[in-house]
Amino acid sequence: MQAGWAEDSREDERLRASLRRLVLSTDADRRTIERDLHDGVQQHLVALAIQVQLAAQAADSDPATARALLEELARDVQHAVDEAALLAQRIYPATLGAGGLAVLLRSAASNAGRDASVDVAAGSDVPAEVAVTVYLCWLDALGRAGGERRATIKVRESEDALDFEVLADGAHSGGSPGWLQDRVEALGGWVAITRRTGGGVSVSGSLPLGR
């Protein structure tokens, strides 16, 4: 009886610790998003407002300068739009509903500027929380890869689970992020992130489909 109580107590402690890590990681991610909005998108918008004022002032007196400012303004607007789109995709991947998991993973690699291979053999009805979790594991691996190094992901669907394996060359140092492991385990799956011999990182895991 005593042993069973002790085991239940340890399990409760592990659960509380896991939930606390999830809360802290969510707060940390929100702080990162706020910082990216302030230092990125917001600063670009402030610069755009200044350029608009300068172009308006030069419109009558110096048309050539106004045209040059407008051309620069168009480039900066596109840059701001792209940056906002990347940030929105990181918050929640809009392409999940548009093209499924394979499109989502390819889009992430393209946005990260990585030479990547995406091999997905899974149905279109993968639960959203499972697909997003695989996507986040892929993003983490892409972020660990250095420079223009290559990354690959292979996803296979079994009868009741979605298995995935990610290989990224030239990855920088760093252990498995706790929030990622907690998210996977909260969905009833497992994930392992290890350093590869000769450099790089390997991410493998499995998530139940819950159908």
ROBADREN-501488 format. One record per residue (C-alpha): residue number from 1; x, y, z. Coordinates in steps of 0.25 Angstrom, whole numbers. Each point is the difference from the previous one (the first is absolute). Layout:
<recs>
- NUM X Y Z $
...
</recs>
This chain:
<recs>
- 1 0 0 0 $
- 2 11 9 4 $
- 3 8 -3 -13 $
- 4 -12 3 -8 $
- 5 -3 13 6 $
- 6 15 5 -2 $
- 7 -1 -4 -14 $
- 8 -13 8 -2 $
- 9 6 12 7 $
- 10 12 0 -9 $
- 11 -9 -1 -12 $
- 12 -8 12 5 $
- 13 13 8 2 $
- 14 5 -4 -14 $
- 15 -14 5 -6 $
- 16 1 13 8 $
- 17 14 2 -5 $
- 18 -4 -3 -14 $
- 19 -12 10 0 $
- 20 9 10 6 $
- 21 10 -1 -11 $
- 22 -11 1 -10 $
- 23 -5 13 6 $
- 24 14 6 1 $
- 25 3 -4 -14 $
- 26 -13 6 -5 $
- 27 4 13 7 $
- 28 14 0 -5 $
- 29 -5 -2 -15 $
- 30 -10 12 2 $
- 31 11 9 5 $
- 32 8 -4 -13 $
- 33 -12 3 -9 $
- 34 -2 13 7 $
- 35 15 3 -2 $
- 36 0 -4 -14 $
- 37 -12 9 -3 $
- 38 6 12 7 $
- 39 14 -1 -6 $
- 40 -5 -5 -13 $
- 41 -13 3 -6 $
- 42 -3 12 9 $
- 43 14 6 -4 $
- 44 -3 -2 -14 $
- 45 -13 7 1 $
- 46 6 12 6 $
- 47 10 1 -11 $
- 48 -11 -2 -10 $
- 49 -7 12 6 $
- 50 12 9 -1 $
- 51 2 -4 -14 $
- 52 -14 3 -4 $
- 53 2 14 6 $
- 54 13 3 -7 $
- 55 -6 -5 -13 $
- 56 -12 9 2 $
- 57 9 12 3 $
- 58 8 -2 -13 $
- 59 -12 -3 -9 $
- 60 -1 14 -5 $
- 61 14 6 2 $
- 62 8 -12 -4 $
- 63 -7 -11 -8 $
- 64 12 -8 -3 $
- 65 3 -2 15 $
- 66 -15 -3 3 $
- 67 1 -11 -10 $
- 68 12 -6 6 $
- 69 -6 1 14 $
- 70 -12 -7 -5 $
- 71 8 -11 -7 $
- 72 7 -2 13 $
- 73 -13 0 8 $
- 74 -6 -11 -9 $
- 75 12 -9 3 $
- 76 -1 3 15 $
- 77 -15 -3 0 $
- 78 2 -13 -6 $
- 79 11 -3 10 $
- 80 -9 4 11 $
- 81 -11 -9 -6 $
- 82 9 -12 -1 $
- 83 5 2 14 $
- 84 -14 1 6 $
- 85 -4 -13 -8 $
- 86 12 -8 6 $
- 87 -4 5 14 $
- 88 -15 -4 -2 $
- 89 5 -14 -5 $
- 90 8 -2 12 $
- 91 -12 4 9 $
- 92 -9 -10 -7 $
- 93 3 -6 -14 $
- 94 -11 4 -9 $
- 95 4 -9 -11 $
- 96 -4 -12 8 $
- 97 -14 1 -5 $
- 98 4 4 -14 $
- 99 8 -12 -4 $
- 100 3 -9 11 $
- 101 12 -5 8 $
- 102 10 -1 -12 $
- 103 -3 14 -5 $
- 104 1 5 14 $
- 105 14 -6 2 $
- 106 5 4 -14 $
- 107 -5 15 3 $
- 108 8 0 13 $
- 109 13 -5 -7 $
- 110 -2 11 -11 $
- 111 -3 11 10 $
- 112 13 -4 8 $
- 113 8 0 -13 $
- 114 5 -14 2 $
- 115 3 -11 -10 $
- 116 -10 -10 4 $
- 117 -6 -14 -3 $
- 118 -14 -2 4 $
- 119 -6 -14 -1 $
- 120 -14 -2 6 $
- 121 -8 -12 -2 $
- 122 -13 3 9 $
- 123 -14 3 -3 $
- 124 -7 13 -1 $
- 125 -8 -2 13 $
- 126 12 1 10 $
- 127 -5 7 12 $
- 128 4 15 1 $
- 129 7 -1 13 $
- 130 8 -12 -5 $
- 131 4 7 -13 $
- 132 4 13 7 $
- 133 9 -8 10 $
- 134 7 -7 -11 $
- 135 1 14 -7 $
- 136 6 6 13 $
- 137 10 -11 1 $
- 138 4 3 -14 $
- 139 2 15 3 $
- 140 8 -3 12 $
- 141 10 -9 -9 $
- 142 0 10 -11 $
- 143 4 11 10 $
- 144 11 -9 5 $
- 145 6 -2 -13 $
- 146 11 10 -3 $
- 147 2 8 -13 $
- 148 -6 -6 -12 $
- 149 1 -14 5 $
- 150 -9 -11 -5 $
- 151 -12 -6 8 $
- 152 -9 -12 -3 $
- 153 -13 -4 7 $
- 154 -7 -13 -3 $
- 155 -14 -3 6 $
- 156 -7 -13 -1 $
- 157 -14 -3 5 $
- 158 -3 -14 6 $
- 159 -14 -5 5 $
- 160 0 9 12 $
- 161 12 9 1 $
- 162 8 10 -9 $
- 163 15 -3 1 $
- 164 10 10 -5 $
- 165 15 2 -1 $
- 166 8 12 -2 $
- 167 14 2 -4 $
- 168 7 13 0 $
- 169 15 3 -4 $
- 170 9 9 7 $
- 171 -9 3 12 $
- 172 5 9 11 $
- 173 1 -5 14 $
- 174 -12 -1 9 $
- 175 -8 -10 7 $
- 176 -14 -5 -3 $
- 177 -10 12 3 $
- 178 -9 -4 12 $
- 179 -12 6 -5 $
- 180 1 -8 -13 $
- 181 1 -13 8 $
- 182 -11 4 10 $
- 183 -10 3 -12 $
- 184 3 -13 -7 $
- 185 -2 -8 13 $
- 186 -13 8 3 $
- 187 -5 -6 -12 $
- 188 4 -14 4 $
- 189 12 -1 -9 $
- 190 15 0 1 $
- 191 12 8 -6 $
- 192 15 -1 1 $
- 193 10 10 -5 $
- 194 15 -4 -1 $
- 195 13 5 -5 $
- 196 5 -8 -12 $
- 197 14 -5 -2 $
- 198 7 10 -9 $
- 199 -9 11 3 $
- 200 -15 3 -2 $
- 201 -13 -4 8 $
- 202 -9 -12 -1 $
- 203 -15 2 5 $
- 204 -9 -12 0 $
- 205 -13 -2 6 $
- 206 -14 -6 0 $
- 207 -14 6 2 $
- 208 -13 -8 2 $
- 209 -11 4 -10 $
- 210 -11 -2 10 $
- 211 -10 -5 -11 $
</recs>
